[in-house]
Amino acid sequence: MGFTHPTGTRGARQPGRMFRVMNRLLLRRARRTEAKTMGMNLLVLTTVGRKSGQARVNPLAWFPGPDGSWLIVASAGGAPANPAWYLNLAAHPDQVTVEQGGRKVAVTAEELHGTEREQAWKQITAEAEQFRRYEETTDREIPVIRLTPTP
């Protein structure tokens, strides 16, 4: 099963201008160091725009997955729609890179479903309580994506 593109009918507002300013600062930090920021691990996700074909970068929290993979969450702060980077991943799951602490790795993106998603979600919400609040804010199932290094 691929990417599901869930959307909801209720939720928080999509992150706005202040969020974009903060993201610029987080991008620099995530590229330079592997140290936690605001209690979370950060990475820089580079996707290919589904419409533009241009590289798009986003700093994201990540959680350790099995076998050296990264788990990321398309929460959009509990908004009813998915973040744009999720739609870019769905369009081009094999044209993705992760940057962290001065290294860049090509990865393949896969949305988790069923038991795999449930297990990952338990791990994520145990480490970062705010994701549980996002889930309560919206009526969509928040996607969890595994990024696996490309051989």
Summary of the structure (lengths in Angstrom):
residues: 151
radius of gyration: 14.4
end to end distance: 21.6
largest distance: 39.8
contacts: 435
relative contact order: 0.24
helix: 34%
strand: 29%
